[in-house]
Every structure is written in C-alpha cells, then in structure tokens.
C-alpha cells in the first residue's frame, strides 16, 4: 500500500509518501514541503497547495491519502489555515478517487512512538528509524507527514483488510442466498410441472 501523508498548513504543508504493509517496516518514496508566501492572498495560497498536491498524487500514485485531523488550538487563525489546507487535500484526493483517512496527532504519535504524548523530536527520531533514513526529515512538517503515512499503512491497512474481509463475506452470503433462492425457484417449478402432468 502506498500512502501520501499530508500535514496541512498554509505556510508549510508537509508531504510524505511511504509504501508498505501492516506489520512490516514501510519504505520512503518521497518527502517534501509545499511553501506559500504569507503575504499572498489566502485563496491564491490554497490554489498553490492544490496544484502541488495534485502534482504529487500524479507523480507518486498513492493508494490512499492520510491527513492530520484538525483540532482546536488557542490560535484561531492557525486553526483556520490548517483546516483550509486540510480541506484542499481532501478535495484533491477525492477528485482522483482516492480514499482519505483522518488521524489525530495523538493517534499518529502513538502509532510511530508508542505514546500519544510524544513530542516532535521523538516523532522525527522514530520516523527516521522506522524508514531507515540516513538523515532526519526536515522541517518537522515533513516528518509529521511521513508519520501520518506510516500510521495509515500500519493502522489503516489493517482496517481496510478487515473491511475487505467483511465485504467479501457479505458478498459471499448474498451470493449464497441468491443461489438458494434460485434452487428453491427451480424446485417449485419442477414440483409445479410434475403436478401439471397429473
């Protein structure tokens, strides 16, 4: 499974692509940051983010996109910018038919460090170890995006496998019921035909 992780932000939007399967160490595909000038109109900044995200998806062909779930901070202006960038990421992914998963910061921290209260330094250290990188991904937005992608591969991959299994079971049950109804209809037709000959 290949996942694009997005750590949303207006000034810096972290992007990280990893590939892997649940239970195994994932591999780095790409990492980067979209930067937009603070003096540019917000709508134009969002367009820049949209264009770059779309280019990343076209270039790296992820199977899913993982975005950090926006949570309330004290700085409303920061929350608004993060929420706007997050919305753009979800729209770009949905436009390309990709599933989008939202993960809270504590969920991501727990997935990569074992503790939902880990600080940015601990997250970056673990991302570096998990992906066997020779250098630490910088800035922190890039490391956070990779952590989101790792979280989705490990947690979302398991969830999607369970969902596939449940869907497969439901499909098998529906097919069995349809087959049963067909057999009953055939038996009734045979019985009716036998009674009509008498």
N, C-alpha and C positions, 0 to 999 in steps of 0.2 A: 504494500500500500504506500503510495506517495502522497504526502500531505504538505500543503502550504500553510504555515503558521503566520498569522498577522497580529502584531502588537500595535493596535491602532493609535494614531496620534496625528495631529495636524502638522506640527513642526518636524517630527521624526516618526515615521511609520515603519516599524521593524518587519522584515520579511525573512522567513526561513523555510527551506524545503528539505524534508528528510524522507527517506524511504526505508521501510522495514515492516516487520510483522510483530504481533504481540508476543512477548516473552523473549525476544531476541534484540540485541543492540541495533538500533537504526543507523543508517549511514547519511552523512551530509550530502546533499545535492547542490544547494546554493544558499547563500545568506547575503542580506543587504539591507539598506535603509532607504526609504523614499524621504527626501527632504523637501520642504516647501518654505519659501520665504515668509516670515512673519508679517511683512509689510504688504503682502499681496492680499487681495480681496478673498474672503473665505470661500466663496463659490469657485473661484479660479484655483485655489489650493486643492479643493475637493476634486476638481477636474484633473489636476496633475496626478493626484493619488489614484484616481480611477484609471487613467491611461497607463500608468506604470504597473498597477496591479493586473490589469488586463494583459499587458505585455508579459509579465511574469507567468501568468497562467498559460498563455500561448507558448511560451518558451519551455516551461518545465512540466507541463501536462500533469498536474496533480489529480489524484482521485477524489480528494476532499480538501476542504479549507477549514482551518480551525482559527477562530477569532476570540480574543480575550473579551469576556463579558464585562461590560461597563458597570462599575459600581460607584455609588455616591461618594465623592470626596468633598473636602471642605471648599475647594476652589471650583465654583460652578462653571467658570469659563473653561477650565481644563476639561471638566467632565463633558461639556457641550462639544468641544473639539474632538475629544476621543469618541464620543457617541456618533458624531457625524462621519468620522473616518471609518468607524466600525460599520455603520450603515452602508457606506460606499463599498466596503469589502464584501459584505453580504450580497449586495445587488450584483456586483461583478461576478461573483461565484454563481449565483442563481441564474444569471443571464446565460452562463455557459453550462447550466445543468448540473453543477457540482453540489454535493451535499455540504452544508455548513454546520459546524459544531461550535457551540459557545462554551468556553471554560472559564471559571472564575480564577482569579490569581491564586487563591489558596489551593484550589484543585490542581493547578499546574505545578505549583511549588511542591505539593505532596507527591505528585507523580514522579518528578525528577529528583527530589532530595529526600523524600520520606517524611517531610514536615511541611505542613501548610503555613507555617510561620517563618520559613526560611527567608533570609534577606537576598537582595540582588546578587551580592558577591557569592553566596552559596549556590544560587541558581546557575550563575555563569560557570562556576567551578564544576558543577555536576554536568552541565551541558557539554563542557569541554571534555570531560572524562567519558561520558556516555558515547559521544560521537568520535572519540579518539582523535581529537584535534591537536595539532602541534601548537596552535596559538588560541588564545581566548577570543571568542567573538565579541567585537565591539562595534558600536556602543551597546549599552545594556538593552536597548530596544531590539537589537539583532539577536542577542542571547535569549531574550524573552520570547521572540518569535519562534526560535528553534525549540525552546521549551514547550511552547504551545503545540508545535508539530509533533514532538516526541510524545506528549500527553495524548494527543489524538491517536497516534499509531498504537500506543500501548493500551489506552482505555477505550477509545472509540473503535479500534479494530476488534476488540473482544465484543463490545456491544453490537457492532454490525454483524459479527459472526453469529451471535445469539439471535439477532433479528432475522438473519437469513435462515437460520435453522427453524425458527418459529414459523416463518413464512413458508418454508419448504414443507414443514409438517402440515400447515393449514392447506397448502396446495394438494398434498397427498390425501388428506382427509376429504377434501372437496372432490377429488378425482374418484376416490373410493365410494363416496356417496353417489356420485353421478353414475358410476358403474353399477352400483347396487340398484339404483332406480331403473336403469336400463334392463338389468336382469329381471327385475320384478315385472316391468312392462312386457318383456318377451314371454315370461311365464304366463301372464294374464292373457296375452294374445294367443298363446298355444292352447291354454285351457278353453278360451272362447272358441277357438277354431275346432277343438275336439267336441265341444258341446254343440256347435253348429252342425257337425256331421251326424249327430244322433238324431 
